[in-house]
Amino acid sequence: PLDHPEWLNPRFAAWYRFLTPRLVRTCARVIAVSDFTRDRILEHTGIPPEKITVVHNGVHERFSPRPAEEITAARKALGIECGSYVLSLSSLEPRKNLPRLLEAWRALSSELPSDLCLVVAGGRGIARVFREVEIGKLPPGVTLTDRVPEEHLPGLYSGALCFVYPSVYEGFGLPPLEAMASGTPSVVGNRTALPEVVGDAAVQVDPESTDEVADGIRRIVEDAELRERLLELGLRRAKRFTWTESCEKSWGVLEETAARLRT
């Protein structure tokens, strides 16, 4: 709402542009989920930096390389019939950059194996929050699912040859972290909080360049050694983000703040 109100329902954006700075200035402490988010809060509110603590999100332990039968069950439930697939998982809202991903796929698909498809999983953004995004006619080889039931998400990630997430704005970015924890090589946008999450464990591309998005996908699809390297790096990287650590750090902030307020 503060950086890009044009992506949101005007009423939602106006309310949060009014509310957020006032809340941040009057509360005792702020927890931000990334350094990027922290910096944007400081930029918009001018509060003292020491008032904000960064506590990264974690990844649930169910996201790990899954057995073949679980992958098969997910594919069957979601109607994925192609031999192998590139996965993109996100709600259909402007910042997720889906039209540009589809444009990249349209330009690239003729160079890829004929049995490889693009699976775009996710429902539309909530109308009272997000503006609509028009995706037009789908290119050949694209399967568009609705929201994925939680029980099929781990298998869906694990079964993908590649995960692609060309978002232009993320406060954190859970899907790439879940993909890495699932052992799936990833292509992500090089903007906002995503580099902070993936580090060197994913291919980073300019999300506003269809050529770079297409080239990132091509590199992973065609290079088995790169896939294996990113798989190993991603698994190691994901282990750094646990909900146990997130809870402990958050609890520490609460205890410290409560003690200060009691004095």
C-alpha positions in Angstrom: 0.0 0.0 0.0 2.9 2.4 0.7 5.1 1.8 -2.3 2.6 0.6 -4.9 -1.0 1.6 -4.1 -1.8 1.3 -7.9 -1.7 -2.5 -7.5 -4.5 -2.5 -4.9 -8.2 -1.8 -4.5 -8.2 2.0 -4.1 -10.2 1.9 -0.8 -7.9 -0.7 0.7 -4.8 1.2 -0.4 -6.1 4.5 1.0 -7.0 3.0 4.4 -3.6 1.3 4.9 -1.7 4.3 3.6 -3.5 6.2 6.4 -3.3 3.5 9.1 0.1 1.9 8.7 2.4 5.0 9.4 0.3 5.9 12.5 0.4 2.4 13.9 4.2 2.2 13.3 4.8 5.5 15.1 2.6 4.7 18.1 3.5 1.1 18.8 6.2 0.0 21.2 8.2 -2.1 18.7 7.9 -3.3 15.1 8.8 -6.8 13.8 9.6 -6.9 10.0 9.9 -10.1 8.1 12.9 -8.9 6.0 15.6 -6.2 5.8 13.9 -4.9 2.7 10.6 -4.5 4.6 12.4 -2.8 7.5 14.1 -0.3 5.1 10.8 0.5 3.4 9.1 1.1 6.8 12.0 3.4 7.8 11.7 5.3 4.5 8.0 5.9 4.9 7.7 6.6 8.6 11.0 8.1 9.8 10.9 6.1 13.0 14.2 5.3 14.8 15.9 2.3 13.3 16.3 0.6 16.7 12.5 0.4 17.0 12.4 -2.3 14.3 13.7 -5.9 14.6 13.9 -8.2 11.6 12.6 -11.7 12.1 12.6 -13.8 8.9 9.7 -16.2 8.2 10.4 -19.9 8.3 9.5 -22.8 6.1 7.3 -25.6 7.3 8.9 -29.0 7.7 6.4 -30.6 5.4 8.3 -29.0 2.5 11.0 -31.5 1.7 11.8 -33.7 -1.3 8.7 -36.0 -1.5 8.3 -39.6 -2.6 7.1 -40.5 -6.1 3.7 -41.6 -5.0 3.0 -38.2 -3.3 4.1 -36.4 -6.5 1.9 -38.6 -8.6 -1.1 -37.9 -6.3 -0.6 -34.2 -6.6 -0.3 -34.3 -10.4 -3.5 -36.4 -10.6 -5.4 -34.1 -8.3 -4.5 -31.0 -10.2 -4.8 -32.5 -13.7 -1.2 -32.2 -14.7 -0.8 -34.6 -17.6 2.4 -33.5 -19.3 5.6 -35.5 -18.9 7.4 -32.8 -16.8 6.6 -29.3 -15.8 7.9 -25.9 -14.8 5.9 -24.6 -11.8 4.8 -21.1 -10.9 2.8 -20.6 -7.7 1.2 -17.4 -6.8 -2.1 -15.5 -6.5 -3.2 -13.8 -9.7 -2.4 -10.2 -8.7 -0.4 -7.4 -10.4 2.9 -7.7 -8.4 3.3 -11.4 -9.2 4.0 -10.5 -12.8 2.1 -13.4 -14.4 1.5 -11.7 -17.9 5.3 -11.3 -18.3 5.9 -14.9 -17.3 3.4 -16.1 -19.9 5.0 -13.8 -22.5 8.4 -15.4 -21.7 6.9 -18.9 -22.0 5.3 -18.1 -25.3 8.7 -17.0 -26.7 10.5 -19.9 -25.2 8.2 -22.9 -25.4 9.1 -23.9 -29.0 12.7 -24.4 -27.9 11.8 -26.7 -25.0 11.0 -30.4 -24.9 7.5 -31.1 -26.3 6.4 -32.9 -23.2 7.3 -30.0 -20.8 4.5 -27.7 -19.7 4.1 -24.6 -17.5 1.9 -25.1 -14.5 0.6 -21.9 -13.0 -1.0 -22.7 -9.6 -3.1 -20.2 -7.6 -6.4 -18.4 -7.4 -7.2 -14.8 -8.1 -6.3 -12.2 -5.5 -9.0 -11.1 -3.1 -11.1 -8.4 -4.9 -11.4 -6.1 -1.8 -7.6 -6.0 -1.6 -6.1 -6.4 -5.1 -6.8 -5.0 -8.5 -7.6 -7.5 -11.2 -4.9 -8.7 -13.5 -5.7 -9.7 -17.1 -3.8 -12.6 -18.5 -5.5 -13.0 -21.9 -5.3 -16.1 -23.9 -2.9 -18.7 -22.5 0.1 -19.8 -24.6 0.3 -23.4 -25.7 1.5 -25.8 -23.0 0.2 -23.9 -20.0 -2.0 -25.5 -17.3 -3.7 -23.0 -15.0 -5.0 -24.5 -11.8 -7.0 -22.9 -9.0 -5.8 -22.7 -5.4 -3.8 -25.8 -4.5 -5.0 -27.8 -1.4 -2.4 -27.7 1.3 -1.9 -31.5 1.2 -0.8 -31.4 -2.4 1.6 -28.5 -2.2 4.7 -30.4 -1.1 4.3 -33.0 -3.9 3.6 -30.3 -6.5 6.8 -28.5 -5.6 8.9 -31.7 -5.5 7.6 -32.9 -8.9 8.6 -29.7 -10.8 11.7 -29.6 -13.0 12.0 -26.0 -12.2 10.2 -23.3 -10.1 9.8 -19.8 -11.5 8.8 -16.8 -9.5 9.3 -13.5 -11.3 7.5 -11.3 -8.7 8.4 -7.6 -8.8 7.6 -7.0 -5.2 7.8 -9.2 -2.1 8.0 -8.3 1.6 9.6 -11.8 2.1 8.7 -14.5 -0.5 7.6 -17.8 0.9 7.1 -19.8 -2.3 10.8 -19.7 -3.4 11.8 -20.8 0.1 9.2 -23.7 0.0 10.5 -24.7 -3.5 14.2 -24.7 -2.3 13.2 -26.8 0.8 11.4 -29.2 -1.6 14.6 -29.7 -3.7 13.4 -27.8 -6.7 15.8 -25.4 -8.6 14.3 -21.9 -8.9 14.3 -18.8 -11.0 13.3 -15.7 -9.1 13.1 -11.9 -9.6 16.1 -10.0 -8.4 14.0 -7.3 -6.7 12.9 -6.4 -3.2 13.2 -9.2 -0.5 13.7 -12.1 -2.9 17.6 -12.0 -3.1 17.6 -11.8 0.7 15.7 -15.1 0.8 17.3 -17.2 -1.9 20.9 -15.9 -1.8 23.1 -17.7 -4.3 20.7 -20.8 -4.3 18.6 -19.7 -7.2 18.9 -18.1 -10.6 18.1 -14.4 -10.2 16.6 -12.4 -13.2 15.2 -9.0 -13.9 11.5 -9.7 -13.6 10.7 -6.9 -16.0 12.7 -8.5 -18.8 10.9 -11.3 -20.5 14.2 -12.3 -22.2 15.9 -12.7 -18.8 12.9 -14.7 -17.4 12.9 -16.9 -20.4 16.7 -17.4 -20.3 16.5 -18.3 -16.6 14.0 -21.0 -17.3 16.0 -22.3 -20.3 19.2 -22.5 -18.3 17.7 -24.7 -15.6 15.7 -26.9 -18.1 18.8 -27.5 -20.3 21.5 -27.8 -17.7 21.4 -30.9 -15.5 24.5 -29.9 -13.6 23.0 -26.5 -12.8 19.8 -28.2 -11.5 21.8 -30.5 -9.2 23.9 -27.6 -7.9 20.9 -25.4 -7.2 19.1 -28.4 -5.6 21.9 -28.8 -3.1 22.3 -25.1 -2.4 18.6 -24.7 -2.0 18.2 -27.4 0.5 21.1 -26.0 2.6 19.7 -22.4 2.3 16.2 -23.4 3.3 17.5 -24.9 6.6 18.5 -21.4 7.7 14.8 -20.4 7.8 12.9 -22.2 10.6 9.7 -21.3 12.3 11.3 -22.4 15.6 13.9 -19.7 15.3 11.3 -17.2 14.1 9.2 -17.9 17.2 12.1 -17.6 19.5 13.2 -14.3 18.1 9.7 -12.9 18.1 9.2 -14.0 21.7 12.5 -12.3 22.6 11.2 -9.0 21.2 8.0 -9.4 23.1 9.7 -10.2 26.4 12.2 -7.3 26.0 9.5 -4.8 25.1 7.2 -5.9 28.0 10.1 -5.6 30.5 10.9 -2.1 29.3 7.2 -1.0 29.4 6.9 -2.3 33.0 9.8 -0.1 34.3 
